[in-house]
């Protein structure tokens, strides 16, 4: 530990603070917090007048326990400038010892006479006051003292606690010259051992009191001539002979502790597992020295042996509280009971008068000690229950609320939880001291005027909450009415809270992986006792468990948002313009996480359109990434103008390769490497109003006719993608104009609360509406069919079909005769003039001349020429040959090879599509930019040299 008070530097820091300057980082956090509290209390460094209490108990329990330890310390420091002080729990000095007797004559009265109170609210920053405030070992050096009179001194102070209750009984403090501060490590070790010795003597005092109670009980029992006896250690005598095992004795001791804490004469029937009954009697006992306590005896029915029946069940839970009547009579010993039961009744006498036999002493003790035992058991029960009730969801705010609901009313009457805004968004937490968001306000009643949830909370650095965040340790304020830092935040607001009976506070930082996520504040109002160190420890344990769960929820929120953003970026944001179908779509992620559902609309050649919906098995980043790869692959395969069954075969092979590759990589990492996916692929042709589709393990589509009738076509299912080696089958359907094709993933109809047929029937009823827009159809399906809490993500794609009018389609049949090329050019020119496309006549003539000539020269059979007037002008030339042309660069000496290059220059896009009868070579001309393309053709031909 560094010495802050040596030299003039720390003194300058103190002066800077007193002048209102900023000193964060230049002084230790506990010292700075104490300075700030002292200043807010209105204390003056030059005039810290200490109150004097003449009524202190100089012969009390603490002094009696500490006297031998103080004597030993006085001998240890003989001849040294050392001042040893013992103060009570309020900071009033009870004893002082000096290493040198001359010190007592040289020091001022407040430093040498017992009775002065050194609590922080009177003396400012000092060892005794700060040890009471921080409730731990404290060192204060020189200028760190708030009062001017202590600037040349240093001190070490540590709380002395009652080992049973954990309550601070007093403070042990060493005072010494600042020049000797370099030995503080040795002094810290010594003061810890001295405080421990005093605490052990306090425990021995309690043991001596209990031994006195036991002797008083044994003496009283001699006059009652009991049938059973008691061992010298006070444990039950003869209980083993009655068939009681360790589990039974534990149940009886728990009930006995409750009876002792109640401090009343009572008789309680306790039903043990297996239908066995024991009666516990409580007797008040007073020792010769006046110590009052309670003794608990076990009483049995005459001749009853309490061996557990072979068919008895194990206890299902803890016994009821002593004195609480059961809702039904306890079952007879011949029956089988599932848990121990207690039944209170009017106490009577033991022995023959009641027909029962005393069995032995269960426990003897003071009511206060019994209450400690009951409280300790309840704390353990609370922690055990918290492990199952906190963290049941992966929602940050929901987990924080679970912490508050767990603490009220068993630990606190009100709980507020403030989290960093970045934590709520799932991001890495920033410094929460720069801004907190009130996330939870919860209490046994709703009218306490805390800052409301949902708002930003700006807290001062002196508040217990920010002190807890700064130090990373819980801060206990036993009396809020004297908590200057808490009151200074907003005096009027603090007064309103105090008026509602709130009087004690524990502020606990929510720490996970060493990072502060926020702070939880536990307030007490109904219990008049202030919070103690045991309460602080319990609050810390609860908050620590909750912080881990909150951090897990935060990390899940971040991953969920990241995966959702990735998936949305991989899904189409808009579709290319086309006239074949009018589409609408929806994507809804699952409540448990983002999956791999996807959809797409892909324009194809000759005014056709492809509709695809797929689903990757699983959730999370891996599923989203796999979905992106499959969607990209599907678009690439669609560019090849493959039939639906062929496209699914290619996707099946791709998934199999991905599965093998990732399975090899994951084998060393322990992963499964298994990828599964389903897909439905459909191609709609507006010229024939035919829809050809195939599916790979995917749910069938729904077809809605223009009159509103709904059918689910009998489409061959096919295996899921990735199995390999199995064929896919296609099916063709005629879709009149205005029909709707509804594609979806299984998340829409798969639900634990309904079977598949019921979900499909419900979907059919919702879709059975004529002349409804696709957007309206999506809204209706989402409102009526989507499960309330979907366990899988959902993709929905609705397409309403349009037909290309026959008047916009022109078809010619011609033989493989080069002389007929001129005729087809003339026919095409006439049809383009009828369509009002005179500006594209020149480019179209060049395209068809090259395509028809190429088909005559390299193809076979009859040739068909077709023009489609849609958003673009599509020129098609079909023949019965399966040989496809390829674009290549012609050398200057080549006579041929330039025809397809000319086609590529004139057309917006071109390609080859294979059919059952051969192939189709097609080219599309853009109707809004044809002039520029014609100029390009002319520029390509203008440099041909003249003959």
Secondary structure as UniProt FT lines:
FT   TURN            4..5
FT   TURN            7..8
FT   HELIX           9..18
FT   TURN            19..20
FT   TURN            25..26
FT   HELIX           29..40
FT   TURN            41..42
FT   TURN            45..46
FT   TURN            54..55
FT   TURN            58..59
FT   HELIX           61..76
FT   TURN            77..79
FT   STRAND          82..88
FT   TURN            89..90
FT   STRAND          92..98
FT   HELIX           101..106
FT   HELIX           109..111
FT   TURN            114..115
FT   STRAND          116..117
FT   HELIX           120..123
FT   HELIX           127..134
FT   STRAND          138..141
FT   HELIX           142..144
FT   HELIX           148..150
FT   TURN            151..152
FT   STRAND          153..161
FT   TURN            163..165
FT   STRAND          168..177
FT   HELIX           178..183
FT   HELIX           184..221
FT   TURN            222..225
FT   TURN            232..233
FT   HELIX           240..242
FT   HELIX           246..262
FT   STRAND          266..272
FT   TURN            273..275
FT   STRAND          276..286
FT   TURN            288..289
FT   STRAND          292..301
FT   TURN            302..303
FT   TURN            310..311
FT   TURN            322..323
FT   TURN            333..334
FT   STRAND          341..345
FT   HELIX           351..353
FT   TURN            354..355
FT   STRAND          356..365
FT   HELIX           367..389
FT   TURN            390..391
FT   HELIX           396..407
FT   TURN            409..411
FT   STRAND          414..419
FT   HELIX           421..424
FT   TURN            425..426
FT   HELIX           432..434
FT   STRAND          436..443
FT   TURN            453..454
FT   STRAND          456..457
FT   TURN            461..462
FT   HELIX           464..471
FT   STRAND          475..477
FT   HELIX           480..482
FT   HELIX           484..489
FT   HELIX           491..499
FT   TURN            500..501
FT   STRAND          504..512
FT   TURN            513..514
FT   STRAND          515..524
FT   HELIX           533..570
FT   STRAND          581..588
FT   TURN            591..592
FT   STRAND          595..603
FT   TURN            606..607
FT   STRAND          609..619
FT   HELIX           621..639
FT   TURN            640..641
FT   HELIX           644..667
FT   TURN            668..670
FT   STRAND          677..685
FT   TURN            686..689
FT   STRAND          690..696
FT   STRAND          702..704
FT   TURN            706..707
FT   STRAND          710..711
FT   STRAND          731..734
FT   TURN            737..738
FT   STRAND          740..744
FT   HELIX           746..748
FT   TURN            752..753
FT   HELIX           756..767
FT   TURN            770..771
FT   HELIX           774..784
FT   TURN            788..789
FT   STRAND          794..801
FT   HELIX           806..808
FT   STRAND          809..814
FT   HELIX           818..820
FT   HELIX           821..834
FT   TURN            835..836
FT   HELIX           838..840
FT   HELIX           841..858
FT   STRAND          863..869
FT   STRAND          872..879
FT   TURN            892..893
FT   HELIX           899..906
FT   STRAND          909..915
FT   TURN            916..917
FT   STRAND          918..926
FT   TURN            927..928
FT   HELIX           930..941
FT   TURN            942..943
//
